[in-house]
Amino acid sequence: QKVKQLQESLQELQDRQMEIISKSVRDVVSMFPTLHALCVGPGLGRHPLVFKVVQQVLQRGMESNLTLILDADVLFMLSLEEYRELYKELLKYEGCIMTPNVMEMKRLPSTSSFGSENDNKNIIVEKGHVDAVSRGDVVMQCAEEGGLKRSGGIGDVLAGTISAYMAWNQIIERGNEGGKQQRAFAVWTACCTVKRATKLAFENKRRAMSSRDVLDEICGVIAHMEDDIERR
């Protein structure tokens, strides 16, 4: 009798979990029509139920042709064997941008282990002293000088900045096939933007610099870059 009660309680718990997952997925997917890009990872956490929700959201995102920027804990999720097939799908999805740091890159399975890198259509940003933006076998390096302090949260600022640039690029792509060719350049430009912002923030705040200070510099950096383009 006790075993039966435990089984029933377990089934109720599992049903409740599936209900929570389904509702969470519906809530996020319902916002897709209002989005140009979706950034997943910063502040996500590593709860198994959250990962289940994210798995379905990413699958629905690919089905909806939504631009996906993946960072932080979602990259840890994709390094797990349970999500290996999803990782392979994302590698071949041209609307996906992954932004791993050195340790996250080491955890992720090698892209070459799934066949030729030429088959991969996504963009990978390997963050470091020099950011490397790669798509297949084509690599662009952002050697822009940054600040001398690597504060926590700058990676989140980069993920958000890439999301903004990709949203703008998504608008350009409408009715313009050439826009797709500019995706890697848009990501590279976002990397340069954050590097410049980090340099300015460090010059102003020195060792007291935080990621918020970097964020505060983004608007001015973009305005300066626009002025440079107009003068040319």
Secondary structure, DSSP 8 states (H G I E B T S, - for coil): -HHHHHHHHHHHHHHHHHHHHHHHHHHHHTTGGG-SEEEE-TT----HHHHHHHHHHHHHHHHTT-EEEE-THHHHHHTSGGGHHHHHHHHT-TTEEE---HHHHHHS--GGGGS-GGG--SEEEE-SSSEEEEETTEEEEE-----S---TTHHHHHHHHHHHHHHHHHHHHTT-THHHHTHHHHHHHHHHHHHHHHHHHHHHHGGG--HHHHHHHHHHHHHHHHHHHHH-
